């Protein structure tokens, strides 16, 4: 006789664990027209790229869930690309 095992029995016995992966959240915002703040929930920040509209890009290696960058740039529109361990985000900021 073969024993039939259904999914409910396996989960109840702890043989298979259900895992919920929370979605990571990355926020990008500016302060005082020269500081870019990046914060994250659910992923550690690793690299931030700041690109101007001519294509010039600066790379910042970071570690943690909160970064404040003092940008040595003039006013304009910049693309901020944030790379985390499990998520990434691209945003635009306007510095006046």
C-alpha distance (Angstrom), angle and dihedral (degrees) to the residues before:
residue distance angle dihedral
X1 . . .
X2 3.78 . .
X3 3.77 117.2 .
X4 3.79 114.5 -131.6
X5 3.80 113.4 -139.6
X6 3.76 117.7 -163.8
X7 3.80 126.0 -159.6
X8 3.81 94.5 -105.5
X9 3.82 91.2 58.3
X10 3.80 92.3 50.2
X11 3.80 93.7 51.2
X12 3.82 92.4 45.2
X13 3.81 91.5 51.4
X14 3.79 91.2 50.7
X15 3.78 94.6 -120.2
X16 3.79 90.9 123.2
X17 3.78 121.1 31.6
X18 3.75 122.2 -157.4
X19 3.79 111.5 -132.9
X20 3.77 124.2 -157.6
X21 3.78 115.3 -155.0
X22 3.78 110.9 -154.1
X23 3.75 116.9 -141.5
X24 3.78 114.9 -110.1
X25 3.78 119.4 -125.1
X26 3.81 125.3 -154.2
X27 3.80 122.1 -172.6
X28 3.81 126.2 -164.6
X29 3.80 123.3 -170.3
X30 3.80 141.3 149.6
X31 3.80 133.2 -124.3
X32 3.82 126.5 -165.5
X33 3.83 93.0 -6.3
X34 3.80 94.3 -82.3
X35 3.80 106.6 55.8
X36 3.80 123.1 78.5
X37 3.79 116.4 -162.7
X38 3.78 120.8 -162.0
X39 3.77 123.1 -174.0
X40 3.78 131.8 175.0
X41 3.77 140.4 -166.2
X42 3.78 119.6 -160.7
X43 3.80 98.0 12.8
X44 3.79 136.6 59.0
X45 3.79 115.6 -120.8
X46 3.81 115.4 -119.8
X47 3.82 112.0 165.5
X48 3.80 135.6 13.2
X49 3.80 122.7 -166.0
X50 3.81 120.1 -163.1
X51 3.81 113.9 -164.0
X52 3.78 129.1 -178.4
X53 3.80 124.4 -149.3
X54 3.83 92.0 -94.4
X55 3.81 90.3 60.8
X56 3.82 98.3 -106.1
X57 3.81 107.5 145.2
X58 3.79 131.8 -165.1
X59 3.81 119.4 -162.3
X60 3.81 124.1 -148.2
X61 3.81 121.8 -169.8
X62 3.79 109.8 -148.4
X63 3.77 139.2 171.4
X64 3.78 127.3 -157.2
X65 3.79 139.5 32.5
X66 3.82 100.2 -72.3
X67 3.80 130.1 47.3
X68 3.78 131.6 174.3
X69 3.81 114.7 -165.3
X70 3.80 122.1 -166.1
X71 3.79 100.4 -151.1
X72 3.80 119.2 -148.8
X73 3.80 91.7 -149.1
X74 3.77 139.5 116.4
X75 3.76 126.4 -119.1
X76 3.78 116.8 -65.6
X77 3.78 145.0 90.2
X78 3.80 117.9 -54.5
X79 3.77 132.9 -174.1
X80 3.80 113.6 -136.6
X81 3.81 115.8 -159.7
X82 3.79 114.5 -169.8
X83 3.81 121.0 -166.5
X84 3.79 118.3 -165.6
X85 3.79 132.0 177.1
X86 3.81 93.3 -95.4
X87 3.80 105.4 8.9
X88 3.77 143.4 32.6
X89 3.79 136.6 -161.7
X90 3.79 137.2 -168.3
X91 3.80 120.1 -154.1
X92 3.78 139.2 164.4
X93 3.77 125.2 -129.7
X94 3.78 129.4 -169.5
X95 3.79 117.4 -145.2
X96 3.82 114.5 -163.9
